[in-house]
Amino acid sequence: MNDYLLRSLIYLSKFDNTALFAASIIPYSIFLYYLYKIKSLNKLIKIGFSLTVLFVFITIVVSIFSLTYFHRTLVEVDVLHGSAEFFLTLSDFVILLGFIRMLNVLEVNNS
């Protein structure tokens, strides 16, 4: 790696990304708004993508709990981190089921 890239990575590692994390809800809300306008997608896909917002909310709550109760970040408390990540896995699974159901309907219509 060249020196400029290394210095850039060191600078970015010191950057507090809390504001960026909070601001990311705006484009995701716009995405959800237009996602719900698409009639060809089934409800499971829409619910799965909406559950991602629940994952973000659960992560924030559990992170605050971790800092308050254990005086550690969420990443340092494995049980809480795994519990929060479960909601991301759940939303991904619901999205997958929605696409599988949509593909099954397309296969029936084509045959």
N, C-alpha and C positions, 0 to 999 in steps of 0.2 A: 504494500500500500504506500501511496505517496504521502508526504507529510501533510498536505492540505486536507486530504480525506481523513486522516487520523485526527487532526485537530478539529475538524468538523464533527466527527463522531464523538469526541470528548465533549465538545460544546453542547451537542444535542443530548448527551447523557445527563447533563446537569440541568436541563430545561424541565421545569415543572409542567407537566402535561394535563393538569387538572382542568384548566380552562378549555383546552382543546377537547378533552373528554366530554365536558358538559356541553360544549357547543356542537358536538357531533349529533346531538339529538335533533337539531334543526333539519339537516339534510335527510336524516332517516325518517323524520315525520313527513317530509315532502314525498319521499319514496313510498311510505305507507299510504299516503293519500292517493297517489296515482295507482298504486297496486290494487287498492280496493275498487278503483274505477274499472279495472279489467274484468269483464264478465266471463271470459273463458277460463279463468283460474278458479279452482274450487276453494271452498272455505278452509280446508285444512292448510293449504299453502298460505293463505292470508293470516290465519290464526298463528301458524308457526313463525312467520316473520314478526307478528305482533308480540309473540312471546319473547322475542329478543329484547324488547323494551322492558319486559318483566325481569329478564336476566340482568340488565343494566341497573334497574332499581334494586334488585336483591343484592347485587354486588356492592352498590353504594352503602346500603344498610348494613350488610355484613362487614364491610370494611370499616365503617364507623364503630361498630361493635368491637371489632378486633383491636382497633386503636384505643378504645376506651377501656375495655376489660383486660386485654392482654398486653397493652402497650407495645404492640407489634403491628406491622403492616399485614394486610390480608395474605400476601404471598408467603409470609413466614409462619402462618398457622394453617397447616395442611388440611385439617378437618373442615375448617370454615371455607378455605379456598376451594376444596373439592365440592363442598355443598353448594357454593355459589356457581361453580362451573357446571354443576348438574343441570341447572336451568338452561344453560346454553346448549348442552347436549339434548335436553328435552325439546327445545325449540327446533334444533336441527333435525331431530327424529320426526317431529310433526311435519316439517317441511318435506322431508323425504317421503313420508307416507302420502302426503298430498300429491307429490309428483308421480309416485307409483300409481295412485288411484287415477290420476289424469291420464297416464300412459295406458292403463288398462282400458279406460273408456275409449281412447283413440284407437286401440287395437281392435276392439269390438266393432266400432263403427267402420273401420277399413275392411274388415273381412266379410 
